[in-house]
Amino acid sequence: MKNNKNIKLSILFVCNDDDCISQSLKFLKQEYDMDDIVICKSKEEAYTLYLQGNFDIVLTNFLLSDEDGKKMVKKIRKINEDQIFILISKFNKKKDLIKAIKLRIRYYIQYPIKKKELKEVFDSCIKRLSHRYEIKYVNSILQHYKLAVDNSTILSKADRKGRITYANEEFCRISKYNLNELLGKQHNILRHEDMPKETFRQMWETIKQEKKTWKGIVKNKAKDGSFYIVDATIIPVLNQDDEVVEYLGIRHDITEIESYKNLLKDKLDTTSKGLSEKIHLIKEFEKAIDVSTSFTRTDTKGVITYVNDKFCEVSGFSEDELLGSTFKCVRDDEVSTRVYKNMWEQLKSKNIWRGILKNRTKDKKAYYMDTTIIPIVNINDEIIEYISIKHNVSEIIYLNKEIIDTQKEVLYTMGTICEGRSNETGNHVKRVAEYSFLMAKKCGLPRKECELLKLASPVHDIGKIAIEDEILKKPAKLSDEEYAKMKEHARLGYEMLKNSNREILKAAATIAYEHHERWDGKGYPRGLKKDETHIYGRITAICDVFDALASKRCYKEAWPLEKILKLFKEERAKQFDPSLVDIFLNNLDEFLIIQKNYEDEF
């Protein structure tokens, strides 16, 4: 197709009128590069062909007052409920149009065919199909990312009581339990008798009461009685009310190195061994670490005294370039100096420090290291050096970022689909997102929440997808009954998104549900008052109304700025949060710059 080369349309044309077929094909071939059009003249043949093929559009001229025509539509709908139909008809009878609406046929072309009308209908269908393919594509990418993460680490999830709700293949492989044997069980099914109860008490205190991430080395028992050792990270997943909803466990198998370390320790503790043999064993231990991970040593001032080949390989620096310098050469400027300040405070207090650090290679490429730094003390309990063990976790970090970016893309695509159905432009969701970010920043929300609001706000009207076209696109004032149906979009949007545990989608659900609530409690769907409405909903309400009033819609012209400002002043502490209205009015110039940067194109 001329303007949609990435989409190859397949059309089933069911028509018993030769003139209609001739006119349609003539116009379609003038406007689009369409080769895959299957023509048939009977409804029975159409259904048989549909079973054999995969059609994007079914184009038909059969009047829906014809019972066989209705049956054809219903039979096809049973195969594919989302099938797009275009009806060509004279529409001499009003009941034909009503029946078409009941059968969810949304596209109509008046006969005799006008080229302009046919193009408008097909362009609208193509846009809808394009969005459908985009969502299918990003969902496919998400599945690939999940597969990649599953294959790169030992992963599990547990509910608030510690019962296992998910375990990937690596978890099942190393534990020797199948998934059905694990689901619903506590993790203590894997507990090894060598592990002190105090370790798990501290872990639960950290993740449940303090709601912080816990890191540690855990020895587990497999189903067959064998043991394995993992470097574990347990992360509490919180909802928007800062409540724990589940726990995510990420583990690396370090059985081999830990077993070797314990063997060496036993040998070193044997008093019958001579000093020379102990020195040899220490060197063997260092060799074991060298081949398994990045390993470095520094003096008490942080000057590098030893680096292994793996660290040189990851950082891109040679041993000669690193020895005698500090790790400033690999630091990334994005890492706050507070992180390093905290790290040194911990180390100088003779505590082990753990964390993930973003670094830069010699040629300035970013990478991430899961780092453990251990202070080494002499017999007088004085720190004499620091050793550091590092795992390169760049792949997992980047995969997580890709998943978050894909979530952003899916949300924006969902928002633009919704706006497209209601004859609004994609720039509306862009403007609301930018307005929301600016408002959140001006009212002092943390940077992370500002970004979250910007990402989630594009789907504030996602529930409109479920509203009928005759209401959504009506170019006039809605009746009371129609308005009641339109108001349902807030609840419907919430229902679509509420079950996700993803932070972005949870925020989106809240915004969809609450952006039509009012400060005075007269809004919908729940009549919330004042700050009973989440700050995200209150911010989006102002930004959405401002953009709606300032933009041309199918049922109205754009309002002049003076009239909009008058309304916000009148509705301060009625419809809108008074403090947010003040922020909007005091920073109006910045909102107008955003409006200018994302103007609609007509």
Secondary structure, 3 states (H helix, E strand, C coil): CCCCCCCCCCEEEECCCHHHHHHHHHHHHHHCCCCCEEEECCHHHHHHHHHHCCCCEEEECCCCCCHHHHHHHHHHHHHCCCCEEEEEECCCCHHHHHHHHHCCCCEEEECCCCHHHHHHHHHHHHHHHHHHHHHHHHHHHHHHHHHHHHHHCEEEEECCCCEEEEECHHHHHHHCCCHHHHCCCEHHHHECCCCCHHHHHHHHHHHHHCCCCEEEEEEEECCCCCEEEEEEEEEEEECCCCCEEEEEEEEEECHHHHHHHHHHHHHHHCCCCCHHHHHHHHHHHHHHHHHHCEEEEECCCCCEEEECHHHHHHHCCCHHHHCCCCHHHCECCCCCHHHHHHHHHHHHCCCCEEEEEEEECCCCCEEEEEEEEEEEECCCCCEEEEEEEEEECHHHHHHHHHHHHHHHHHHHHHHHHHHHHCCCCHHHHHHHHHHHHHHHHHCCCCHHHHHHHHHHHHHCCHHHHHCCHHHHCCCCCCCHHHHHHHHHHHHHHHHHHCCCCCHHHHHHHHHHHHCCCCCCCCCCCCCCCHHHCCHHHHHHHHHHHHHHHHCCECCECCCCHHHHHHHHHHCECCCECHHHHHHHHHCHHHHHHHHHHCCCCC
